[in-house]
Amino acid sequence: MQRVNRTVLVTGASSGIGRAIAKQLLHLGHQVIGVSRQASKFSQTVAGFHPWQWDFSDLAAIPQQAQALQAQFPDLDTVIFSAGKGQFGSLEEFSYQQMADLLTVNFTSQAMLTRALLPALKRKPHSDLIYIGSEAALKGSRKGAMYCASKFALRGFTQALREECASSQVRVCLINPGMVKTEFFDRLTFAPGDDASNYLIADDVADAVAYVLASRPQMLIDEINLNPLNKVVKFKKN
């Protein structure tokens, strides 16, 4: 495996999977630009870490924000798309605005950010785009119509983008975790079981990201699916 220092943009870096990825990459010596809706969540100054406040729900601001980001960090050559939102329920339980918001965070904003950054990334000698998907991108599930749709869209997007980037030095990888024990489940009506074999931890996903980045540049890792050893779902009491 190669050990080349990279300049990496990590979305959703203030909590959960994004935070674990940022910490792992900093430990490995990479420069990390951590994006969050509230930069105040990054309360400590850490060498190599650069906080960046950005609300991806504001789609109109993405081109200008991306331009400013690349101007300040011209060595940016890797993007980890780990920002996301979980919301589940029957389709009729969603308002039209909730439907639009979920698709915006989980898919549209990521596609638009990719569009904004891709021309410069294609000019780099080596670049990586890594998207954190979900097991929900592999199979539809009850009360998951909108969430699965957003993740299926992301998976189709990465598959097509991979083909589009085939003649460049940009690699496109999708990582689909099963249930990861993070704050993601705090506002949901279900969670993984309590046994350690019932869930992934955020560091499992961060390890997969580190593996992709350290792999030989001439090798492409299309997709990685991660799952706990024993899948158990528990439902919370009202």
N, C-alpha and C positions, 0 to 999 in steps of 0.2 A: 504493500500500500504506500501511496505517496504521502508525504507530510509537508505540504505547501501551505503557507499562511494565506488565508483568503480574507476578503472583506465581504461580510455577509449581512444582508438585511433580513431580520426576523420579525414577521408580523405577529401580533398577539403575544409579545414578549414579556408582558407584565405578570402573567399567571399561567398555571397549568402546563401544558405541553410546550408552549412557546417559551416559557421561562426556563424549563428544563433544557431545551435546545440551546438557548442563549448561554446558559451556564456551562454546558458541555463544550460548546465551541470556544468560549473564552478560556476554559481550562486547557484546550488543545492549542491555544496560541493564536486563534483567529481574531480579527477585528470584527466586532458585532455592533450593528446599528439596530437598536431595539425599538420597535414601534408599539405604541399604545395610545388609546384614546386620551389617557391622562398620564402625561410624562411625570407627574408628581408621584406616581407609584414607584418610580425608581428613586428611592430615597438615599441610596449610597453611591458614592463615586467609585467606580471600578475601572482599573486600567484596561484599556482596549474596548470599553463599552461606551456607546454613544446613544443616549436616549433621543427619541424623535416622536413628537406628539402628532397623531394623525387619526382622524375619524373617517373610516372607509365608507360610512353611510353617505358621506357627501361625495357623490360620484363626480360631480362637476369639477371638484378641486383636484382630482387625481392627476391629470396631466401636469398641472403647475407644481404640485407637490413632488411629483416624480422628477421633474426638471430641476427643482431646487435641491433635491436629494443627490442627484447625480453630479450637480455642480459642486456640492460640498464634499462628496465622496467619489472622486473620479475613478478610484480603484475598485469600486463595487463590481463584483463578478459573480455573486451568488445571492439568490433570494429563497428564503424558506417561508412558505405561505402557511402559517399555523393559526391565524385568526379565524374564528368560527363561532357559530351560535347554535345552540340546541333548543328546539321547540317541537313538541310532539302533541298529537291529538288528531281526532277525526277531521277530515277536510272541512266539514261544516263548522267546526269549532274555531277555525281561523277566520279573522277578519281579512278583508282584501289588503289592508295595509300591512298586517302581520305576514301575509304571504309574500308581499313585495319586499319587506324588510329582511326576511329570512334568505330569500334568493339573492338579495343585494350583498349581504355579508358573506354568505357561503360560496357564492359563485361570481356574480357580476363584477363586484369590486376587484376580485382576484384576476379575472380576465382583463379588465381595464388596466390594472396595474402592470400586468404582463405586457400588454400592448404598449404602454408608455415606456417601459424599461428595455424591451427586447432589441430595438435597433442598436443601442449602445452595447448591450451584452453580446450581440453577434460580432462586434468588432474586437472583442477580447480574445486572447489566445485560448482561453478555456473558461466556460461559464456553466453554472448549474442552476436550474429551476426545480425546486423540490416542493411539492404540494402535499399537505397533510389532509388526506381524505378521510374515509371511514369505511367500516364494514357495511355501512348503509349504502355504499356505492355498488355493492355486489349483489344485493338482493333486497327487494322491497319488503316492507314489514307493516303490519297493522298499526295504525295510528302514526305512521311515519311517512305518509304520502308526500308532504312538502319537504321534510328533511331529506328523505331518500332522493327526491327529485333534485335537490340542490347538490347532493353528492354525486348522483349519477351524471349530472351536467358537468361537474368538475372532472370526473373520470373521462368522459367523452372528449372534453376540451384538451386534457393532457395527452390523450392518445393521438388526436389530430395534430396538436402542436408538436409532438415528438416527430411526426412525419415531416412537418413543415421545417423543422430545425435540423433535419437529417444531414443537410449539406454544409452545416455550420459546425462550430465547436461548442454549441449550446446543448447540454444534456437535460432531458426532462424526465423527472421521476415522480411517481405517485406512491405515497405510503398510506396504507389503509389499516388503521388500528381498530381492534375491537374495543370493548369497554375499558377505558383508562380511568383509574381512580384519581379524579381531580375535582376541582370546584364545578366542573361542567354539570355534575349531577345535583348540585345544591338546590336548584330551583325546579328540578324535574320530579315526577312522581315515582320514579324507579331509580335503581342504582345496581351496581354489580354486587354479588354476594360478598360475605365478610371474609371468607377464606382467601389466603394469598394466591391460590390457584384460580380464583374466580375473576381476576382482573389483571390488567396490565398496569404498570406505573409509568409516569411521564418519562422517566429515564430510559425505559425500553425504546420509546419512540426516538428519543435523543440519540441513543446508541445507533439506531438504524440510519439516522441522518448523518452521523459521523462516519459510518461505514460507506455511505454513498459518496461523500465528499473525499474520502481517502482512497477510493478505488482508482484504478489505473484510468487515466483520461480516455484511453482508447476503448474502454468497456462501458457499455450503457446498461444501467439497471432500470428496466422499464417500470416495474411495479413491485411493491413489497406488501404482503398481507401479514399482519401481526394479530395474534389472538391469545387470550389466556388459555391455560391448559384445560380448565373445566369452566365452560360458560354457565353462569348462574345469575339469574336476574331476580332481585327482590323488589317488592313494591312497598312504598312507604305508607304508613297509616295516616289517614286524614286528621 
